[in-house]
């Protein structure tokens, strides 16, 4: 019978053992974090201030930028602080909060990316019905459903995970807390309870299990973009094709990066799992997308680039006048 211990804190996986490398990682991730704050902050401000961007597509992009800020702020600041102060500790409550907010924000982002694919499908394949299918009320309801289902799923899995007895120590093989790593610390028969929650969540209408949501969202996005590309490739005008692709390709790139890394992280076979590989994959899905998403969306979107440029010019002018 394993010893069941009361855990008051967890020890996160360090980026490096040498002090110089820890400081190097701190500087690197600080730069990435500031870039994510700046990029997503500009998108939030531009969509809020520019009336030309008050459309369904940019409303969902506003939500995505907000989610990206939350995702990277949930995990990276604590990891940077640990690297700076040469510690690995995170409190029990802090670990639970990380898992709750990570699941909440990632689950919501899956749903939101699916809604954004639907937005592009309606805009290109059913343009005459766009106003009726994606009015302001419908957009608000879809966004609220995404946030609500993400929160319910996160609460369910977090509560179940932290109700499990732990008897394998308190060392987490990741630079932030996540459910698979906490389950490794639980007693051998404790996994059955998480399996029970998974079965229960699959049976719910909202589909609270993250694997089920991931699969359903992926299938919906693929089908939507097959239809979109079929319509776009039939457009006789090269300018029309370019305009359609300029709104679809950034979203498709974001979806591909986010879903592929998350699927690999949670569905890869345990035989190829290792702390270093798990850390790299976790960085790819929790740190890289929030930092590069603003760049991806602004590269081919002239409206967004113009709005951001106007915002920056206005800000600089205000500072010069002061």
Number of C-alpha atoms within 10 A of each C-alpha: 6 10 11 13 12 11 13 10 16 21 20 22 22 21 21 14 11 10 13 10 13 20 18 15 18 22 15 12 17 16 13 19 22 12 17 26 21 15 21 26 16 20 24 20 14 24 20 15 13 15 10 13 17 14 15 21 18 19 19 20 22 22 17 25 24 19 21 26 21 18 24 24 20 20 21 21 15 19 23 22 14 21 23 16 12 16 14 21 20 20 13 16 12 15 21 20 15 22 25 23 21 25 24 25 25 23 26 26 24 22 23 24 24 22 21 23 25 19 21 22 23 19 20 19 18 13 13 11 12 17 14 11 16 19 14 14 11 14 19 15 12 16 18 14 16 23 20 16 17 28 20 15 21 25 16 16 22 20 13 14 23 18 13 18 19 22 18 17 16 21 17 23 21 22 23 25 25 21 18 14 14 23 20 19 18 22 17 15 9 17 14 10 14 17 11 12 17 19 13 13 19 17 12 10 7 16 19 25 22 21 17 14 18 19 12 15 19 20 12 15 19 14 13 19 18 11 13 23 18 11 15 19 14 9 14 9 11 11 10 13 16 14 15 20 19 17 17 23 16 20 19 19 13 18 21 12 15 22 18 13 19 19 15 14 20 16 10 12 9 8 6 8 11 10 13 13 13 19 18 13 18 21 17 18 22 22 21 18 22 30 24 16 23 26 17 17 22 18 12 18 17 14 12 22 17 14 21 21 14 14 17 14 12 12 11 12 11 10 9 8 6 6
